[in-house]
Every structure is written in structure tokens, then in C-alpha cells.
């Protein structure tokens, strides 16, 4: 099990690996790390209004949120390479929801 600081670096690397054009399009979104989801076994969670559904998304609106859950991801990985891969897949999966891409499409694209 890697510590939180190391895991956060892996999440930052995954975000940095996104194409710059996507990064520029990400608007009003926070990406955070938590140990576990309080009630479900999840690797990640997107909460918010996808860009495809936003209409008048004003300045006082809370940011969308992507949460990456450290412990469940660490538990399914046997080494650093697997961990790095799973963090990247989870980050891409949840950020894709920000862009309005659903789970079915992600699975078809090999990201689910």
C-alpha cells in the first residue's frame, strides 16, 4: 500500500498525461484523493454536471469533483506498474464523465 503523498503524485501524473487540448477544456473541476468511498467499493467517482449538459454554469457554482480512491486501487494492484496503470485508467474514466462520456462508451473504447 503506497502512502497518500505518493498516490497523489500518481494521480497528478495521470492528469498531466492527458492531451493538453483536453486539459484546457476541463472547466471548474477538482480532482481529489480519498482513502475509500464511505459506502461503496469504488475506484473513482465523478460528481457534477458534464460539459455536454451545462447550460448557464455561472461563477458561484461549486466545481465538479473527481475523487480517486487510494485503498481500493492499491488493493487490486500487485506492483508499481499496475498501480500507475490503474490510477491512469481511473483518472481517464472519471474525467471522461466530465466530458459527457458514459460508462458504455468508455467500455467500448477500452477504458472501463
HUBEL-V532747 format. One record per helix or strand of 3 or more residues. SS is the DSSP state (~ for helix, > for strand). FROM is the first residue (numbers start at 1). LEN is the number of residues. If there is no record, write none. Layout:
BEGIN
SS/FROM/LEN
SS/FROM/LEN
END
This chain:
BEGIN
~/4/13
~/20/6
>/29/6
>/44/4
~/51/3
>/64/6
~/70/7
~/80/19
~/103/6
END
